[in-house]
Amino acid sequence: MAAIVREGTLRRDVLRGMLGVVAADVMMAGGMMWANADAMPRIYTRREWGAVPSRRPPRVLDRPPDHIIVHHTATPNVSDLSRRHAFSLSRAIQRDHMRNQGWDDIGEQLTISRGGHVMEGRAGSLPAIRQGRLVVGAQSLRHNDHTIGIENEGTYLEDDVPGRLWDSLVDVCAWLCAAYRLDPAVAIVGHRDYNDTDCPGDVLYRRLPRLRTEVERVLEDAHHGGPPPGRDPHPPPGGGPHLPPGLDDDPPSDERRRLTSHRHRRLRGHGR
Ligand SMILES: [Zn+2]
C-alpha cells in the first residue's frame, strides 16, 4: 500500500493548493484527484466486509473535518493478519456498537486491522471523503461533527504497533490529508487529546509525532514525483451505488450525547 501512495499522482501545484498557496479551484482539483486516483489506498467497502445496514441514513456534513483522530480498538493483539480476520473484526465492532452501545451504525469512519487491511466504517464514509464531506461518526464525544476517526486494531498501552498496520495508517492519513486539504502537523491527533481516555494507548500516542512526519514525507514525495508512466488505471476502490450519502437535514442522532469512551475507559490504568 505504501508503494502505491508513494508513486502517487499529485502534482506540485496540487500540493501547493492543498497548503493554500494557490487558488481554491486547484485545491478542489487536488483533493478530488487524490481521492479518486491510483494513489488512494485500497479500502474494503462495507459490502465487502459484510456490514449490516445502518439503522438510519448517515448524517453527512457539507464540509471537511478539521482533525483526524487516531484510536485503538482496545481488542486483543492478535497474530492473525489475514483479510478474513480483518473483515470479521469490522463485523464484530459494528455488532458491538449497534447492540451494546445502541448506536445507529459502527462508530468510526475507517478501521485498520493489525494486518494492515483498511475497511470503510460508518455508511457513506468513502463517498463523503471523495466529496470533501464528513459523515458524522460516533467516535469522539462532543467532537463528532468536526473530526474523522480511524480505529486501529489492538491495544497499544505497552505493545508496539505492527508494521503493516503502521504502513496503512500512514497511507490512510496521507490520503485523508490530501482529500480534505489538511496539514498533518496539526490535523492528526489522538483520542485522548479530546476525551478522557487512554486511547490510543501510550505507545501509539507517543508515535503520533512520527506519524505526522511520515505523512508529511508521503505528501512531499507525491509533491515531487509525477504520475508513473504506463501504469494501468484501475477503478477507484470503494465505489458503488450501495452507499448513498445521507441528507444534511437528517434528524440529529442522539448518539453523540450517549457516546462514552467505554471501551477505552475500561482499560484505564493498564500499562501505566
Ligand atoms: Zn478512541
Residues whose N, C-alpha, C, O or C-beta is under 5 A from the ligand:
A	BS01	ZN	H71 H72 Q139 H191 C199 H264
